[in-house]
Amino acid sequence: MKSLLELYEKYVARTYERQPIVPVEGEGVRIRDINGKEYIDFVAGIAVCSLGHCHPEVVRTIKEQAEKLMHVSNLYYIKTQAELAEALAEVTPPSIEKFFFCNSGAEAVEAAFKLAVRYTGRERIVAMRGSFHGRSAAAVGATWNPSYREPFTPLIPKIFDFIPFGDLDAARDTITERTAAVIAEPIQGEGGVNVPPDDFLPGLRELCDDSGALLIFDEIQCGMGRTGKWFACEHWGVEPDIITIAKALGNGFPIGCMGAKPEVMASFSPGDHASTFGGNPLACAVAKTVIRVMKEEKLPQRAAETGSHFKKRLEILSEKHGSVEEARGLGLMLALELKSEEAARKTIDMARERGYLINRTAGKVLRFVPPLIIEKKDIDGLAGTLDQILEEVEK
């Protein structure tokens, strides 16, 4: 039998830099690789597996729904889809009451742009430097990293204006009567876990209200309890016109969602947008279970408490080690920025060898987005290990 690496080399597109492990089993915050080695997972599928791996309620739901009905298409009324929409309306910002279901975060962003243009009749989108919104044509157009955008320039609509994240003066100068929408992650994920100044999101809301532009919050990574609130925008008391959700909504089962104010969503008519697999009975049943479990286990509140403990441990490392620039983040969306990309790469490799999975973003930023069920003892174990690793890296 060919080795796994040979199969990848021959048959799988090389679109990822993969770490040299093969996970085969997971339970809670732990996964095991093909050799039986166990790791504590502080990546969680990139902020996806918030309930942990193979949560028994999610597994039960998949089994039960798969035996009943998995797909029929949106040509018909789908019971679990309507029930999921109702459940989402109970946890999203109060202004968000209607939902379109798809399969991923990028699809949710594309739907949000189409809705904004349809509603306003305008043509420009203001996005943030440091942003990440997906890899499809319009979503990557709103993504700041030139290495993601520039190779595909011929495919990208020429509608995007970028401003510095957190700069209200730039926003004021850029948002005009031609602006259909402003899109922002309340906390930037791929950009380095960047938290905005306290006046930024309220300021964007005011500027959008004054100009008639819509405000889109991309909560794909920072939403669903990750930052200690159901949605990160709640930290600043700001409600969007449109919100995008994915990742943790399915705890690993693919689902995306675009929510909007009813009067905004009403601008969509049958045929304006669609998704063959979006909102299928199985995906919606899983997402319903995820929301229920998050409520029952009070996971947003838990993320706030354990995240505070985690951030304090990271701040101690930041003060102690010269190789660290800064610790930042909210809840269980945290980062430790190092002074070099080489140090970040070494730290990830050494942590993996010692049984901890973390990842790197924005070059030299260590990102921590573990399952929301992570315990303080596991956080302390990682912090102690990072302390040792940073001492070795600095030698």
Helices and strands as residue ranges (DSSP letters): H 4-11, E 23-27, E 30-33, E 38-41, H 44-47, H 56-66, H 79-91, E 98-102, H 105-120, E 124-128, H 137-141, H 146-149, G 150-155, E 160-163, H 168-174, E 179-184, H 200-211, E 214-218, G 232-236, E 242-245, G 247-249, E 256-260, H 262-265, H 281-296, H 299-320, E 324-330, E 333-338, H 341-353, E 356-357, E 359-361, E 365-368, H 376-393
